[in-house]
């Protein structure tokens, strides 16, 4: 199935290819990412469609190094951030194995990427393909998820400037690394949906300094609204979620710079009987 999805990424309509950056241009950006080398903005990108096309070509170039496709991320999940990038909707990116390769307590270089940053994040994991027909009802969506997972995203913004919606899409919404905590089994109940909405997500460092704080409603009003958006967005392009895929629900902190020698912990209060967390240390 993953092979079929990868093939679909390459089977772009002729109309989309006409305004898309060349595969050679996206190969060059992939080389910059792998080498942790900042890159200038991608020339000629003007529309969301062009950004998606560039993203697909970038992912095709990165899969040999960063691993196969394991799911998606959804960025720009609040109206103020969308306005800053000149768009009126969230943007989706593709997660590869590198984005789920690290576990709670992992240590990473502070300069793990070309333009490395850190975000409070959250994962949900798909139980079965019925998610594609669940609609927007939160309990119906929960029936087709098997776990929610504390998650720190470690994006790479790579570009030296020129951030617009199409440019952000072209760099795959910054997806690179991530640190996963212990999965929490999903309960297909309204009470569990309410806990997702009301949880408080806080990032602190080892000095006790609070770096960011938000509630579950920060991402499109509810984390499960992000899932519904992604299903609809994929369907418009003839794609579907698959069992086992993960979805990164961003929006619980701004992108923040990293300091070497620090430990960053993201805590989720109200999600489970006791607070849960996930941490990463930089060197």
C-alpha positions as CSV (number, residue, x, y, z in Angstrom):
1,X,0.0,0.0,0.0
2,X,2.8,2.4,0.8
3,X,4.4,1.6,-2.5
4,X,1.1,2.5,-4.2
5,X,1.0,5.8,-2.3
6,X,4.6,6.6,-3.3
7,X,3.7,5.9,-6.9
8,X,0.7,8.2,-6.6
9,X,3.0,11.0,-5.5
10,X,4.9,10.8,-8.7
11,X,1.8,10.6,-10.9
12,X,1.1,14.3,-11.1
13,X,-1.4,15.8,-13.6
14,X,0.2,17.5,-16.6
15,X,-1.4,20.8,-15.6
16,X,0.2,20.6,-12.1
17,X,3.6,19.8,-13.6
18,X,3.6,22.8,-15.9
19,X,4.1,25.3,-13.0
20,X,5.9,22.9,-10.7
21,X,9.6,23.3,-9.8
22,X,11.6,20.8,-11.6
23,X,12.6,17.5,-10.0
24,X,16.2,18.7,-10.2
25,X,15.4,21.8,-8.2
26,X,13.7,19.7,-5.5
27,X,16.5,17.2,-5.5
28,X,18.8,20.2,-4.8
29,X,16.6,21.2,-1.9
30,X,16.7,17.6,-0.6
31,X,20.5,17.6,-0.7
32,X,20.5,20.9,1.3
33,X,18.2,19.4,3.9
34,X,20.3,16.2,4.2
35,X,23.5,18.3,4.5
36,X,21.9,20.7,7.1
37,X,22.5,23.6,4.7
38,X,20.1,26.5,4.5
39,X,18.6,27.1,1.1
40,X,17.2,30.2,-0.6
41,X,13.4,30.3,-1.3
42,X,12.2,28.2,-4.2
43,X,11.8,30.3,-7.3
44,X,8.5,30.8,-9.1
45,X,6.1,29.4,-6.5
46,X,2.9,31.3,-6.5
47,X,0.0,29.0,-5.7
48,X,-1.0,26.3,-3.2
49,X,-1.2,23.8,-6.1
50,X,2.4,24.6,-7.1
51,X,3.5,24.2,-3.4
52,X,1.8,20.7,-3.2
53,X,3.5,19.7,-6.5
54,X,6.9,20.8,-5.1
55,X,6.3,19.0,-1.9
56,X,5.6,15.7,-3.7
57,X,8.8,16.0,-5.6
58,X,10.8,16.8,-2.4
59,X,9.3,13.8,-0.6
60,X,10.2,11.6,-3.5
61,X,13.8,12.8,-3.2
62,X,13.9,12.4,0.6
63,X,12.3,9.0,1.0
64,X,15.6,7.1,0.3
65,X,17.3,8.9,3.2
66,X,14.4,9.6,5.6
67,X,12.4,6.5,5.2
68,X,9.0,5.6,3.8
69,X,5.8,7.5,4.3
70,X,4.1,6.9,7.7
71,X,1.4,9.6,7.8
72,X,0.8,13.3,7.6
73,X,1.2,16.6,9.6
74,X,-1.2,19.5,9.5
75,X,0.3,22.9,10.1
76,X,-1.1,26.5,10.3
77,X,-4.1,25.3,12.4
78,X,-5.0,28.8,13.7
79,X,-6.3,31.8,11.8
80,X,-3.5,34.3,12.9
81,X,-0.8,32.0,11.7
82,X,-2.6,31.4,8.4
83,X,-2.9,35.1,7.9
84,X,0.9,35.5,8.5
85,X,1.5,33.0,5.6
86,X,-1.2,34.5,3.3
87,X,-3.5,31.4,3.3
88,X,-7.0,30.8,4.6
89,X,-6.7,27.1,5.5
90,X,-4.3,24.7,7.2
91,X,-1.5,23.1,5.2
92,X,-0.7,19.4,5.1
93,X,2.7,17.8,4.9
94,X,3.9,14.2,4.7
95,X,5.6,12.4,7.6
96,X,8.4,9.9,6.8
97,X,10.0,7.4,9.2
98,X,12.5,10.0,10.4
99,X,9.6,12.0,12.0
100,X,8.7,9.0,14.3
101,X,12.2,7.6,14.8
102,X,12.9,9.1,18.3
103,X,11.5,8.1,21.7
104,X,10.9,9.9,24.9
105,X,14.2,11.1,26.4
106,X,16.1,11.1,23.1
107,X,19.2,13.3,22.7
108,X,19.6,15.2,19.5
109,X,22.1,17.8,18.2
110,X,20.9,21.4,18.8
111,X,21.8,21.9,15.1
112,X,20.0,18.8,13.8
113,X,18.9,20.6,10.7
114,X,19.5,23.6,8.4
115,X,17.1,25.8,10.4
116,X,16.2,23.7,13.4
117,X,13.2,24.5,15.7
118,X,11.0,22.8,18.2
119,X,7.2,22.7,18.7
120,X,4.7,21.2,21.2
121,X,2.8,18.7,19.1
122,X,0.5,15.7,19.4
123,X,-0.1,12.5,17.3
124,X,-3.1,10.4,16.6
125,X,-2.9,7.0,15.1
126,X,-5.4,5.5,12.6
127,X,-7.0,2.2,13.6
128,X,-8.7,1.5,10.2
129,X,-9.7,3.0,6.9
130,X,-13.2,3.7,8.2
131,X,-11.7,7.1,9.3
132,X,-12.2,8.2,5.7
133,X,-15.9,8.0,6.1
134,X,-16.3,9.2,9.7
135,X,-17.2,12.8,8.8
136,X,-16.8,15.5,11.4
137,X,-18.5,13.8,14.4
138,X,-15.8,13.5,17.1
139,X,-17.0,10.2,18.6
140,X,-17.3,8.7,15.1
141,X,-13.7,9.8,14.4
142,X,-12.5,8.3,17.7
143,X,-13.9,4.9,16.6
144,X,-11.3,4.7,13.9
145,X,-8.3,5.8,16.0
146,X,-6.5,3.5,18.3
147,X,-4.1,5.8,20.1
148,X,-3.1,9.4,20.9
149,X,0.6,10.0,21.5
150,X,2.5,12.8,23.2
151,X,4.9,14.2,20.6
152,X,7.6,16.9,20.2
153,X,8.1,17.9,16.6
154,X,11.6,19.0,15.5
155,X,11.0,20.8,12.2
156,X,13.5,22.1,9.8
157,X,12.5,25.4,8.2
158,X,15.6,25.2,5.8
159,X,14.8,28.4,3.8
160,X,16.7,31.6,4.4
161,X,13.5,33.7,3.9
162,X,10.5,34.2,1.7
163,X,8.0,32.3,3.8
164,X,4.6,32.0,2.1
165,X,2.0,29.3,2.1
166,X,3.4,27.8,-1.2
167,X,7.0,28.0,0.1
168,X,6.0,26.2,3.4
169,X,4.2,23.5,1.4
170,X,7.3,23.1,-0.8
171,X,9.5,22.3,2.2
172,X,6.9,19.8,3.4
173,X,5.7,22.1,6.2
174,X,9.1,21.6,7.8
175,X,8.6,17.9,8.7
176,X,11.9,16.3,9.7
177,X,12.3,14.7,13.1
178,X,10.1,14.0,16.1
179,X,10.1,12.5,19.5
180,X,7.2,10.2,20.5
181,X,6.0,9.5,24.0
182,X,3.9,6.5,25.3
183,X,0.7,5.9,23.3
184,X,-2.5,6.4,25.2
185,X,-5.4,4.1,24.1
186,X,-8.4,5.9,22.6
187,X,-11.8,5.7,24.1
188,X,-14.6,6.3,21.6
189,X,-16.6,8.4,24.0
190,X,-17.7,12.0,24.3
191,X,-15.9,12.2,27.6
192,X,-12.6,11.3,25.8
193,X,-13.3,13.9,23.1
194,X,-13.9,16.5,25.8
195,X,-10.6,15.6,27.4
196,X,-8.8,16.2,24.1
197,X,-10.4,19.6,23.8
198,X,-9.7,20.6,27.4
199,X,-6.2,19.3,27.9
200,X,-3.5,21.9,28.7
201,X,-0.3,21.5,26.7
202,X,2.8,23.1,28.2
203,X,6.4,23.2,27.1
204,X,9.0,23.8,29.8
205,X,12.8,23.5,29.8
206,X,15.1,22.1,32.5
207,X,15.4,25.5,34.2
208,X,11.7,25.4,34.8
209,X,11.0,28.1,32.3
210,X,7.7,27.8,30.6
211,X,8.2,28.2,26.8
212,X,4.6,27.8,25.6
213,X,1.1,26.9,26.8
214,X,-2.1,26.1,25.0
215,X,-5.3,24.1,25.3
216,X,-6.5,21.3,23.0
217,X,-8.8,23.8,21.3
218,X,-5.8,25.7,19.9
219,X,-5.8,23.4,16.8
220,X,-8.9,24.2,14.7
221,X,-11.0,24.3,17.8
222,X,-10.4,20.6,18.6
223,X,-7.7,18.1,17.7
224,X,-10.2,15.9,15.9
225,X,-11.3,18.8,13.7
226,X,-7.7,18.6,12.3
227,X,-8.3,14.9,11.5
228,X,-11.5,15.7,9.7
229,X,-9.8,18.5,7.7
230,X,-7.0,16.1,6.7
231,X,-9.4,13.5,5.5
232,X,-11.3,16.1,3.4
233,X,-8.0,17.6,2.0
234,X,-6.7,14.2,1.0
235,X,-10.0,13.2,-0.6
236,X,-9.8,16.2,-2.8
237,X,-6.6,14.8,-4.3
238,X,-8.0,11.2,-4.5
239,X,-6.1,10.0,-1.4
240,X,-7.1,8.2,1.8
241,X,-5.7,7.6,5.2
242,X,-4.6,4.0,5.9
243,X,-4.5,1.9,9.1
244,X,-1.4,2.5,11.1
245,X,-0.7,6.0,9.8
246,X,-0.1,8.8,12.2
247,X,-1.3,12.4,12.0
248,X,0.6,15.2,13.6
249,X,-1.8,17.8,15.1
250,X,0.3,20.9,15.3
251,X,-0.6,24.3,16.9
252,X,0.3,24.0,20.6
253,X,3.3,26.3,20.5
254,X,5.0,28.6,18.0
255,X,8.2,27.3,16.4
256,X,10.9,28.0,19.0
257,X,14.7,28.0,18.7
258,X,16.8,25.4,20.4
259,X,19.6,25.8,22.9
260,X,22.4,23.2,23.2
261,X,22.5,21.4,26.6
262,X,18.8,21.9,27.4
263,X,16.0,19.5,28.1
264,X,12.6,20.4,26.7
265,X,9.5,18.7,28.1
266,X,5.9,18.9,26.8
267,X,3.3,18.0,29.4
268,X,-0.4,17.2,28.7
269,X,-2.6,17.8,31.7
270,X,-6.2,16.6,31.7
271,X,-5.7,14.0,28.9
272,X,-5.3,11.0,31.2
273,X,-5.8,10.4,34.9
274,X,-2.3,11.8,35.6
275,X,-0.3,14.3,33.5
276,X,1.7,12.7,30.7
277,X,4.8,14.1,29.0
278,X,7.5,13.6,26.4
279,X,11.0,15.1,26.6
280,X,14.1,15.7,24.4
281,X,17.6,16.8,25.3
282,X,19.9,18.8,23.0
283,X,23.7,18.6,22.8
